[in-house]
Amino acid sequence: MPVPSRLRYSTAPFNGATAHPLLSSQRRNPASGSQPFPYTKMSPTVDPAILRALALDPNSASASITSHSGSGFCSTHKLLITTPDGNNKRAYFVKTGTGPDAAAMFLGEHHSLNAIHSAIPSFCPRSYANGTMSSNSNQHFLVTDFLNLRSSGGSAGSGSGESFAAKLAKMHTIPAPIPEGYDKAMFGFPVPTYCGATEQDNTWKEDWAEFYAENRLRHVLKEGEKINGKSKELSDAVDKVASKVVPRLLGEQTIGKVTPVLIHGDLWSGNQGRGRFSEEGGVEEVIYDPAAVYGHSEYELGIMEMFGGFGGGFWQEYGELMPKQEPKKEWEDRIALYELYHHLNHYALFGGGYRGGAMSIMKKLIAKYA
């Protein structure tokens, strides 16, 4: 079914003390007239399902919840738990949303956050639970570490001391786990994830080129057609790229055997920052709002190049840790091919000029490789 307009925004789960400098809805579609997701009112009393998900007794837990910061597709809150002696408090970040889309999004984000957190604990918040409210079966929640972005307390050196580039390169070198029911690592993810409001097909596949062609390009084209209608020019171009360009640029005969690694999946600059977890510890380089997948490490770079915001120092350090894959002369074309997915996704979400960007990339790649 078409993605409802109220879900057409994705914002970083900014839960720091200051307003996020640029919400995704502004960064990605400044001219859009679409309305954001209506905020879900939350009682000052914490829903018992949230407390039970944190292994707390709803009848005795000392807890308070307040609206915090903002998001384009859900309501965001700060949950404060006080220990029985009153001496210690623990903060959590809570997202709430209404309807099956919200439930599916939170499930995908829960698994995405914990995949990254398990690989590099200091790199992203841990998700503790997602579920359905006791008070309203159509309302859903996600509970994660409270991340105080750009906290004034501590310094980068008081945390792990690892740079953003070093953490990302480390994540991109950790082989994917073997999924249940298979005898080797595969491309995909255990659950669907959402890039913005677009559900991503993460069905396991053995071949990366096939995964990218079918589960990303052809799939996002169909999602866009549900909202914007069919375009023969666009569908013909996607078909040619998927059937000709992808095998040529991403096939094993060209780049060798690809090892699936953990990918954030929506790593534009608004989903990366510096902060402290749950008001504790040192300042860390962090990422959030993932749409994870186990895929080719270079896939991550498509959206990073599309919107920019990552300085030359990052690219130099990352390039030293993760040298360009052979054939290096085709690296820029591979990144453009990965960027294409995000142009198609933004066209699906917002329409407008993103179609032109997608067509421009495809025409160049088709002329060169098809």
C-alpha positions as CSV (number, residue, x, y, z in Angstrom):
1,M,0.0,0.0,0.0
2,P,1.2,3.6,-0.6
3,V,3.2,5.1,2.3
4,P,0.9,7.6,4.1
5,S,2.0,11.2,3.7
6,R,2.2,11.5,7.5
7,L,5.0,9.0,7.5
8,R,7.1,10.6,4.8
9,Y,9.8,12.0,7.1
10,S,12.6,10.3,8.9
11,T,14.6,12.2,11.5
12,A,17.5,11.3,13.6
13,P,16.5,10.2,17.1
14,F,18.0,13.4,18.5
15,N,17.6,13.3,22.2
16,G,20.1,15.8,23.4
17,A,19.5,19.0,25.3
18,T,19.6,21.3,22.3
19,A,17.4,21.4,19.2
20,H,18.8,19.3,16.3
21,P,20.3,21.8,13.7
22,L,18.6,20.2,10.7
23,L,15.8,17.7,10.8
24,S,15.6,15.2,7.9
25,S,12.4,16.6,6.6
26,Q,14.1,19.9,6.2
27,R,17.4,18.5,4.9
28,R,15.8,16.2,2.3
29,N,12.7,18.0,1.2
30,P,12.8,21.7,2.1
31,A,10.1,22.5,-0.4
32,S,7.7,19.7,0.6
33,G,4.2,20.7,1.7
34,S,3.6,17.3,3.2
35,Q,2.4,17.2,6.8
36,P,4.6,15.4,9.4
37,F,3.3,12.5,11.4
38,P,0.8,13.7,14.0
39,Y,2.3,13.6,17.5
40,T,0.9,11.1,19.8
41,K,-0.1,12.6,23.2
42,M,1.4,10.7,26.1
43,S,0.2,10.8,29.6
44,P,2.7,11.9,32.3
45,T,2.0,8.4,33.7
46,V,4.3,5.9,31.9
47,D,2.4,3.1,30.1
48,P,2.9,-0.2,32.0
49,A,4.1,-2.0,28.8
50,I,7.1,0.3,28.6
51,L,8.0,-0.4,32.3
52,R,7.5,-4.1,31.9
53,A,9.7,-4.1,28.8
54,L,12.5,-2.6,31.1
55,A,11.9,-5.4,33.6
56,L,10.3,-2.9,36.1
57,D,7.2,-3.4,38.1
58,P,4.6,-0.9,36.9
59,N,3.0,-0.8,40.4
60,S,6.2,0.2,42.2
61,A,8.6,1.8,39.7
62,S,9.3,5.5,40.2
63,A,9.2,6.8,36.6
64,S,8.3,10.0,34.8
65,I,8.0,10.8,31.1
66,T,8.1,14.1,29.2
67,S,8.0,15.2,25.6
68,H,11.5,15.7,24.3
69,S,13.0,17.2,21.2
70,G,11.1,16.4,18.0
71,S,10.7,14.0,15.1
72,G,8.9,14.1,11.8
73,F,7.2,10.7,12.0
74,C,6.7,9.9,15.7
75,S,6.5,11.4,19.1
76,T,9.7,11.5,21.2
77,H,10.1,11.4,25.0
78,K,12.6,11.3,27.8
79,L,11.9,8.6,30.3
80,L,13.4,9.0,33.8
81,I,13.6,6.1,36.2
82,T,14.5,6.7,39.8
83,T,16.0,4.0,42.0
84,P,14.0,3.0,45.1
85,D,16.4,4.9,47.4
86,G,16.0,8.0,45.3
87,N,19.7,8.5,44.9
88,N,20.2,7.5,41.2
89,K,18.3,8.2,38.0
90,R,18.5,6.5,34.6
91,A,17.3,8.2,31.5
92,Y,15.9,6.5,28.4
93,F,14.7,7.8,25.0
94,V,11.3,6.7,23.9
95,K,9.6,6.9,20.5
96,T,5.9,6.4,20.2
97,G,3.8,6.1,17.0
98,T,0.4,4.9,15.8
99,G,-0.5,2.2,13.4
100,P,1.1,-0.9,11.8
101,D,3.7,1.2,10.0
102,A,5.0,2.6,13.3
103,A,5.2,-0.9,14.7
104,A,7.2,-2.2,11.7
105,M,9.5,0.8,11.7
106,F,10.3,0.4,15.4
107,L,11.0,-3.3,15.0
108,G,13.4,-2.6,12.2
109,E,15.1,0.2,14.2
110,H,15.4,-2.0,17.3
111,H,17.2,-4.7,15.4
112,S,19.3,-2.2,13.5
113,L,20.5,-0.4,16.6
114,N,21.4,-3.6,18.4
115,A,23.3,-5.0,15.5
116,I,25.5,-1.9,15.5
117,H,25.7,-1.7,19.3
118,S,26.7,-5.3,19.5
119,A,29.5,-4.8,17.0
120,I,30.8,-1.5,18.5
121,P,29.0,-0.5,21.7
122,S,30.3,3.0,21.8
123,F,29.0,3.8,18.3
124,C,25.2,3.9,18.7
125,P,22.5,3.7,21.4
126,R,21.3,0.3,22.6
127,S,17.7,-0.5,22.1
128,Y,16.1,-2.1,25.1
129,A,12.6,-2.9,23.7
130,N,9.9,-2.3,21.2
131,G,6.3,-3.2,21.6
132,T,2.7,-2.2,21.9
133,M,1.2,0.0,24.6
134,S,-1.1,-1.5,27.2
135,S,-3.4,1.5,27.0
136,N,-3.8,1.4,23.2
137,S,-3.2,-1.6,21.0
138,N,-2.7,0.7,18.0
139,Q,0.1,2.7,19.6
140,H,3.6,1.4,19.7
141,F,6.9,2.3,21.3
142,L,10.7,1.9,21.1
143,V,13.0,2.4,24.1
144,T,16.7,3.1,23.7
145,D,19.6,4.7,25.5
146,F,19.2,8.4,26.0
147,L,21.8,10.1,23.8
148,N,22.8,13.6,24.8
149,L,24.2,14.9,21.6
150,R,26.8,17.6,21.7
151,S,26.9,17.3,25.5
152,S,29.1,19.9,27.1
153,G,30.3,17.4,29.7
154,G,33.5,15.5,29.0
155,S,35.5,15.4,25.8
156,A,36.1,13.1,22.9
157,G,39.2,11.9,24.7
158,S,37.2,11.0,27.8
159,G,35.4,8.3,25.9
160,S,36.9,5.6,23.8
161,G,38.9,8.1,21.8
162,E,38.0,6.5,18.5
163,S,37.2,8.7,15.6
164,F,34.1,8.5,13.5
165,A,36.1,7.2,10.5
166,A,37.8,4.6,12.7
167,K,34.5,3.3,14.1
168,L,32.9,3.2,10.7
169,A,35.8,1.4,9.1
170,K,35.8,-1.1,11.9
171,M,32.1,-1.8,11.4
172,H,32.7,-2.2,7.7
173,T,35.3,-4.9,8.3
174,I,33.3,-7.1,10.7
175,P,31.9,-10.1,8.8
176,A,28.2,-10.6,9.0
177,P,26.9,-13.4,11.2
178,I,25.4,-16.6,9.6
179,P,21.6,-16.2,9.6
180,E,19.5,-19.0,11.1
181,G,18.8,-21.7,8.6
182,Y,21.9,-21.0,6.4
183,D,25.4,-22.3,6.4
184,K,27.2,-19.1,5.5
185,A,26.8,-15.3,5.7
186,M,24.2,-13.8,3.4
187,F,23.2,-10.4,2.1
188,G,20.1,-9.0,3.8
189,F,18.8,-8.5,7.3
190,P,16.6,-10.6,9.7
191,V,13.7,-8.1,9.5
192,P,12.6,-5.4,7.1
193,T,14.0,-2.0,7.8
194,Y,12.9,1.5,6.8
195,C,14.9,4.1,4.9
196,G,12.7,7.1,5.7
197,A,9.2,5.7,5.4
198,T,10.2,3.2,2.7
199,E,10.1,-0.4,3.8
200,Q,13.2,-2.2,2.5
201,D,13.1,-5.8,1.3
202,N,15.9,-7.5,3.3
203,T,15.1,-11.1,2.1
204,W,18.4,-13.0,2.3
205,K,20.3,-13.5,-1.0
206,E,23.6,-15.2,-1.6
207,D,24.8,-12.8,-4.4
208,W,25.3,-9.1,-3.7
209,A,24.7,-7.9,-7.3
210,E,21.4,-9.8,-7.3
211,F,20.5,-8.3,-3.9
212,Y,21.2,-4.8,-4.9
213,A,19.4,-5.1,-8.2
214,E,16.3,-6.8,-6.9
215,N,16.0,-5.9,-3.2
216,R,17.0,-2.3,-3.6
217,L,16.6,-0.9,-7.1
218,R,13.6,-2.8,-8.4
219,H,11.9,-2.8,-5.0
220,V,12.2,1.0,-4.5
221,L,11.0,1.6,-8.0
222,K,7.8,-0.3,-7.2
223,E,7.4,1.7,-4.0
224,G,7.8,4.9,-5.9
225,E,5.2,3.8,-8.5
226,K,2.6,3.2,-5.7
227,I,2.9,6.9,-4.8
228,N,3.9,8.8,-7.9
229,G,2.4,6.5,-10.6
230,K,4.3,4.6,-13.4
231,S,6.8,6.2,-15.7
232,K,8.0,4.1,-18.7
233,E,11.1,6.2,-19.0
234,L,12.0,5.7,-15.4
235,S,11.1,2.0,-15.2
236,D,13.0,1.2,-18.5
237,A,16.1,2.9,-17.1
238,V,15.9,1.1,-13.8
239,D,15.4,-2.2,-15.6
240,K,18.5,-1.6,-17.8
241,V,20.6,-0.6,-14.8
242,A,19.5,-3.6,-12.8
243,S,20.0,-6.1,-15.6
244,K,23.1,-4.7,-17.3
245,V,25.0,-2.1,-15.2
246,V,24.7,-3.8,-11.8
247,P,26.1,-7.1,-12.9
248,R,28.9,-5.3,-14.8
249,L,30.0,-3.1,-11.9
250,L,29.1,-5.2,-8.9
251,G,29.4,-8.7,-10.2
252,E,31.9,-11.1,-8.8
253,Q,33.8,-11.2,-12.1
254,T,34.5,-7.5,-11.7
255,I,35.0,-6.8,-8.0
256,G,35.6,-10.3,-6.7
257,K,33.7,-12.0,-3.9
258,V,32.0,-9.5,-1.6
259,T,32.0,-10.2,2.1
260,P,28.7,-9.0,3.7
261,V,29.4,-6.5,6.5
262,L,27.1,-4.4,8.7
263,I,25.8,-1.2,7.0
264,H,24.0,1.6,8.7
265,G,22.0,2.2,5.6
266,D,20.9,5.8,6.0
267,L,24.1,7.5,7.0
268,W,23.7,11.1,5.9
269,S,25.3,13.7,8.1
270,G,22.2,14.3,10.2
271,N,22.4,10.7,11.5
272,Q,25.9,11.2,12.9
273,G,27.2,13.3,15.7
274,R,29.0,13.4,19.1
275,G,27.3,12.7,22.4
276,R,27.1,10.9,25.7
277,F,25.0,7.9,26.5
278,S,22.4,8.2,29.2
279,E,24.2,11.2,30.7
280,E,27.1,9.0,31.6
281,G,30.6,8.3,30.4
282,G,32.7,10.3,27.9
283,V,31.7,11.9,24.6
284,E,31.7,9.5,21.7
285,E,31.4,9.7,17.9
286,V,27.9,8.2,17.4
287,I,25.4,7.2,14.7
288,Y,21.7,6.7,15.0
289,D,18.4,6.2,13.0
290,P,19.8,3.2,11.1
291,A,18.2,1.2,8.3
292,A,20.6,-1.7,8.6
293,V,21.6,-4.4,6.2
294,Y,24.5,-6.8,5.7
295,G,25.9,-5.7,2.4
296,H,28.9,-4.3,0.5
297,S,30.9,-1.8,2.5
298,E,30.8,0.7,-0.4
299,Y,27.0,0.7,-0.4
300,E,27.2,2.9,2.8
301,L,29.1,5.6,0.9
302,G,26.3,6.4,-1.7
303,I,24.1,8.5,0.6
304,M,27.2,10.0,2.3
305,E,28.3,11.3,-1.1
306,M,24.8,12.3,-2.0
307,F,24.2,14.9,0.7
308,G,27.8,15.5,1.8
309,G,28.6,17.0,5.2
310,F,31.5,14.7,5.9
311,G,34.8,16.6,5.8
312,G,38.0,15.9,4.0
313,G,39.6,14.7,7.2
314,F,37.0,11.9,7.5
315,W,37.4,10.8,3.9
316,Q,41.2,10.7,4.2
317,E,41.2,8.7,7.4
318,Y,38.5,6.3,6.2
319,G,40.3,5.9,2.9
320,E,43.5,4.9,4.6
321,L,41.6,2.3,6.7
322,M,39.4,1.1,3.9
323,P,41.2,1.6,0.6
324,K,39.2,1.8,-2.5
325,Q,38.3,-1.6,-3.9
326,E,39.6,-2.8,-7.3
327,P,39.0,-1.8,-9.9
328,K,39.8,1.6,-8.4
329,K,39.1,3.4,-11.7
330,E,35.4,2.3,-11.4
331,W,35.1,3.3,-7.7
332,E,33.3,6.6,-8.5
333,D,30.8,4.8,-10.8
334,R,30.1,2.2,-8.1
335,I,29.4,5.0,-5.6
336,A,27.1,6.7,-8.1
337,L,25.3,3.4,-8.6
338,Y,24.8,3.2,-4.8
339,E,23.7,6.8,-4.6
340,L,21.1,6.0,-7.2
341,Y,19.1,4.0,-4.7
342,H,18.7,7.0,-2.5
343,H,17.6,9.3,-5.3
344,L,14.9,6.7,-6.2
345,N,13.9,6.4,-2.6
346,H,13.7,10.2,-2.2
347,Y,11.6,10.3,-5.3
348,A,9.3,7.7,-3.8
349,L,9.0,9.8,-0.7
350,F,9.0,13.3,-2.0
351,G,8.7,13.2,-5.8
352,G,10.0,16.3,-7.5
353,G,13.6,16.8,-8.5
354,Y,14.9,13.5,-7.2
355,R,13.5,11.8,-10.3
356,G,15.8,14.0,-12.4
357,G,18.8,13.2,-10.3
358,A,18.0,9.5,-10.6
359,M,17.7,9.7,-14.4
360,S,20.9,11.7,-14.7
361,I,22.9,9.0,-12.9
362,M,21.3,6.2,-14.8
363,K,21.8,7.8,-18.2
364,K,25.5,8.2,-17.5
365,L,25.9,4.6,-16.2
366,I,23.9,3.1,-19.0
367,A,25.9,4.9,-21.7
368,K,29.1,3.6,-20.1
369,Y,28.3,0.0,-19.1
370,A,25.1,-1.2,-20.7
